[in-house]
């Protein structure tokens, strides 16, 4: 599923002519994304620091804006809002998929039940990690000169 999120980000970037204003330093964004990634695995053994890391990410990206062009007119949105909305729609799609039996979580085996709302935050943070990877790769690509 993570590959689908990354593919979505790359396609949205291309199709909507996305650009980011007031992006935080790349090393800081990479550090927060790495900490989030590690927390997805380590929260089973040590504490779950998702909310602390989410607060750090919100502070880091507080000024960041995404500018996109759906149809000849530039639109802008706070990056944090975009991440929360994308996470919500993935969570919604997950609920639709489980409702129609495409897959089921253990708590849905007897009868369908909604996917827990905490998955929304997990998806939003996963999108942030994917966005950070794509942004850093685009930054690196812009600084590399390839002779013709």
Buried (B, 14 or more C-beta within 10 A) or exposed (E): EEEEBBEBBBEBBEEBEBBBEEBBEEEBBBBBBEBBBEBBEEEEEEEEBBEEBBEBBBEBBEEBBBBBEEEEEEEEEBBBEBBBEBBBEBBEEBBEEBBEEEEBEEEBEEEBBEBEEEBBBBBBBBBBBBBBBBBBEBEEEEEEEEEE
